[in-house]
């Protein structure tokens, strides 16, 4: 059974940086395209960054140039480096595969950008 565990969130001032991590288990990680999603209260979860099994990355326009997704297949981990954070980046961040997600989601990690 797939298990996804996100970490690295926190409170940061506008313009600051955070690095999120996601550890996956129970899956053949290297064959999956993986993504970082975020969700705020009352809104649908959105995909903000993705990385294919071969390493091709893609970003939502709202984070392009500020966020960088990467993966370590040996460790079954995916990362999200977030720079120049803005208050509108405040959300709970999750990792999962894409375009079709696993039914199971991790607990997410809260990112709050505020002065």
C-alpha positions as CSV (number, residue, x, y, z in Angstrom):
1,X,0.0,0.0,0.0
2,X,1.3,3.4,-1.0
3,X,2.3,5.8,1.8
4,X,3.3,9.4,1.2
5,X,4.8,11.5,4.0
6,X,5.4,15.2,3.5
7,X,7.5,17.4,5.6
8,X,9.4,20.7,5.6
9,X,6.6,23.2,5.9
10,X,6.5,26.1,8.3
11,X,6.0,29.8,8.8
12,X,8.1,32.0,6.7
13,X,8.2,35.7,5.8
14,X,7.4,36.9,2.3
15,X,10.4,36.6,0.1
16,X,11.7,33.6,2.2
17,X,12.4,30.1,1.2
18,X,11.4,26.6,2.2
19,X,12.3,23.1,1.0
20,X,9.6,20.5,1.1
21,X,10.3,16.7,1.1
22,X,8.1,13.8,0.4
23,X,9.0,10.2,1.2
24,X,7.2,7.5,-0.7
25,X,6.9,3.8,0.3
26,X,5.0,0.8,-1.0
27,X,5.4,1.7,-4.6
28,X,7.8,1.3,-7.5
29,X,8.7,4.9,-7.2
30,X,10.9,5.4,-10.2
31,X,8.3,4.6,-12.8
32,X,5.8,7.2,-11.6
33,X,5.4,10.8,-12.6
34,X,5.2,12.8,-9.4
35,X,3.8,16.1,-8.4
36,X,3.3,18.6,-5.7
37,X,-0.2,19.8,-5.0
38,X,-1.5,22.5,-2.7
39,X,-4.9,23.2,-1.2
40,X,-6.3,26.1,0.7
41,X,-9.6,26.1,2.6
42,X,-12.6,26.2,0.3
43,X,-10.6,25.6,-2.8
44,X,-9.8,22.6,-5.0
45,X,-6.4,21.0,-4.7
46,X,-4.2,22.2,-7.5
47,X,-1.0,20.8,-9.1
48,X,1.8,23.3,-8.8
49,X,4.8,21.3,-10.0
50,X,5.4,18.0,-11.6
51,X,8.3,15.8,-12.6
52,X,8.1,12.8,-14.9
53,X,9.9,9.5,-14.4
54,X,12.6,10.7,-16.8
55,X,13.0,14.0,-15.0
56,X,11.1,16.5,-17.2
57,X,9.6,19.2,-15.0
58,X,6.6,21.5,-15.4
59,X,5.2,24.3,-13.2
60,X,2.0,26.2,-12.8
61,X,2.3,29.8,-14.0
62,X,1.8,31.0,-10.4
63,X,5.1,29.4,-9.2
64,X,7.2,29.3,-12.4
65,X,10.6,30.7,-11.8
66,X,10.3,30.5,-8.0
67,X,9.7,26.8,-7.3
68,X,11.9,23.9,-8.3
69,X,10.8,20.2,-8.2
70,X,13.4,17.4,-8.0
71,X,13.4,13.7,-7.2
72,X,15.8,11.1,-5.8
73,X,14.7,7.7,-7.1
74,X,17.1,5.8,-4.9
75,X,15.6,7.3,-1.8
76,X,12.1,7.3,-3.2
77,X,11.8,11.0,-2.4
78,X,10.5,14.1,-4.2
79,X,11.4,17.7,-3.2
80,X,10.1,21.1,-3.8
81,X,12.4,24.1,-3.3
82,X,10.3,27.2,-2.9
83,X,11.9,30.6,-3.2
84,X,10.6,34.2,-3.2
85,X,7.5,33.0,-1.3
86,X,4.4,35.1,-1.4
87,X,1.4,35.2,1.0
88,X,-0.7,33.6,-1.7
89,X,1.5,30.5,-1.5
90,X,0.0,29.8,1.9
91,X,-1.5,26.3,1.7
92,X,-1.2,22.7,2.7
93,X,1.2,21.0,0.3
94,X,0.9,17.4,-0.7
95,X,2.8,15.1,-3.0
96,X,1.2,12.4,-5.2
97,X,1.6,11.0,-8.6
98,X,0.1,12.7,-11.6
99,X,-1.9,13.0,-13.8
100,X,-3.9,10.3,-12.0
101,X,-3.3,10.4,-8.3
102,X,-3.2,7.5,-5.9
103,X,-6.4,7.3,-3.9
104,X,-4.4,7.6,-0.7
105,X,-2.9,11.0,0.3
106,X,-0.5,11.9,3.0
107,X,-1.2,14.3,5.8
108,X,0.4,17.2,3.9
109,X,2.6,19.9,5.2
110,X,1.4,23.4,6.1
111,X,3.2,26.4,4.5
112,X,2.3,29.8,5.9
113,X,3.8,32.9,4.3
114,X,3.2,35.9,6.5
115,X,5.0,38.9,8.1
